[in-house]
Amino acid sequence: MKIIGDEEYDNVLFKNYYLSELMLVKKNGRKTFGDKYAIHVLLSEYLKEYGIIVTGTTPIFDLNNEKSNLEVRGIYIKPSFDIRNEEIIRQLYGYKNSKVNIFMAGGDDCSISFTYNLDDYSCVLEGHCWSSITNKMNFNTFSEMIDFCNDIDEYEKFVK
């Protein structure tokens, strides 16, 4: 897996929230990506090298957990995601006073995701079964959450 800064053009691509516009799918209920589909495919393939899979869509939430008027491309990261690449997530979702849900693991009936606060970068790890939240844990930082997920014993207790 690549780390941000491995490529010389990372310093241009992962700055100034250029990627946020590409991640936007709907604004006020209207599609925004139009003829940019090829760019989305290229971006998706590029992000895979950094451990980020672009998949589906998700709403942006305000800090009160109400859906905003924005719908963005969703992402999937593994619990082993390299925390040095957190800046890429921030660049993908460059919205203030907002939160976004990011998928981590799961199958047909149960899954793990987290809500990422785009202001203070705190996280709420959530276990889901049959569309209901079965477990929830708050973390002050993204790196705290990833460290927890990489502690096999603690992570297995959380998902049970």
Protein Blocks (a to p, Z undefined) as FASTA:
>chain_A
ZZehkamklmmmmgghlmmmmmpmbgghiafklmmmmmmmmmmmmmmmnopacehjdddd
dfkopacfbdcddddddfklcfklmmmmmmmmmcghiacdddfbdcfkbccdddddfklo
pacddddeehiafbdcddfbfklmmmmmmmmklmmmmmZZ
